[in-house]
Amino acid sequence: MDAGTDDRFLTWLPGPMWRGLAGLILATTAAAQPPADTLPASVTKATIAEGKKIFGGIGLCLACHGTDAKGGLGPDLTDAKWLHGSGTFLEIVALVKSGTDLANSKTGQIMPPMGGASLSDEQLRAVSAYVWTVSRKPAK
């Protein structure tokens, strides 16, 4: 079935034009999004440095993930193995924000939303950027 003829609200637009317009919209949307395994352009080295401070301080992350993020009660964040998702920046932000309950935990441990801390959106993104970077450091 031709997508251009099935969309009743676009019947005035010929099929080839509709497909071209749809392709342009998809290409523009894809170009506006960073690749899944990169940080957004707005994340700077300063953001990551701030995230490291939050991880070791008010974020309470070190209580479960250790001062070096290699784990303890919580999982190791320095390896490439992700228990929830594939480790994209947006997945990390969502996981840190919402935490994980016992029913969805892969380790049998819970993670409270934002680790039990009270973080602003900016702080949440900073600590998530730091976690993203420590999981991608090259082997020495």
N, C-alpha and C positions, 0 to 999 in steps of 0.2 A: 504494500500500500504506500502511496506517495504521501509523505508527511505534509507536503505543501497543500494537498487537496483535502486532507482530513481536518485541518485546523480551521473551523468555520469562521472564527474571528479574523482570519487572515486570507479569506477567499479572494479578496481583491488583489493579493500579491501572487504573481505567477510562481509556480513550483521552483524553477531554477533560481529566481530571486530570493525566495524564502530560504532555500538551502544555503545560498551564499551569505545571506544576512545571518543565519544561525551559525554558520562557520566563523564569521567575523566576530560575533558576540562571544563564542566559545574561545576563540584565539585570544581575544582581548582579555577575557576573564582569566585564562591560563597565564597570560603574560603578567597580569597584575599580581598573581600569587607567587610567593617564593617557592622553589622546589621543596618537596616534603622534608628533605633531610638537610635543610639549611636554617639558619636563624634569620628572622626578618631584618631588613636593613636598619631598622630603628634600634636594634640591639648593638651596642657599642662595647668596646673593651671596658669602658667605665661601668657599663651596666653589669657586665660579667663580674667585675671586681666587687661591685656592690652586692651582687648575688652571693659571692663567696662569704662576704661579711655577714650577710643575713643567714646563710646556711650555718655558720659557726656561732651565731648569736641569737638574735630575737626570733629567728625562724624555728629554732629548737630542733633542726634537722639532725644535728650531730648526736643528739640523744639516742637515736635509733640507727643512724647510718654511719656514725663514727666521725671523728674529726677529719679523716682523710676520705670520707665517702665510700669506704670499702666494706661497709656493712657492720653488722652486729646483730641487734634485734631486728633491724630492717635489712633489706637486701643491699648487696654491693651495687653502687651506682657508677662505678668506674669501668665496668666491662661493657661489652656490646649486647649482653643478654637482657632483654626487657621482659618482665613478667606480665605487664599490662600494656598492650599495644606494641608498637615498633620503635618507640623512643623519639618520635618527632617532637619538635618544640611545642606545637599546639597540644599534643597528647600529654606531654609533661605538665604543661600549664593546667590542663583540665584535671589531671590526676592529683596534682598538688592541691588544687583548689577544692576538689570534692573529697579527696582521700579515698580510702577503700574500706569497706566493712568486711566482717568475717566471712560472710557468704560469698563475696567476690574475691577474697584474698587467695593468692596462689601459695602463700607461705604459712597460712594459719595465723598470721598477725594482722591486726588492723592498722590503718593509718588514719588518724583523725583529719578532717578537712584542714588544710594548711599546717598539718603536723601539730595542731592544737594551738598554733600561734594566731595572732591577729595581724594580718598583713594587708597592706593596700594593694591595689591592682598593679601598681608600679613595682612594689616589692615582690609580689608573686611572680611577675614576669622576669625580674632580675634573678631571683633564686632559681627559677626554671631554666634560664639561660645558662647559669653556672652549672647546673646538673647536666644540661645538654652537652656542655663543653667537656666536663670531666669524663663523660662516657665515650668521648671520641679522641682522647689523647693518643697519639701514636705510641706503640710499644718501644721501650728503650732498649 
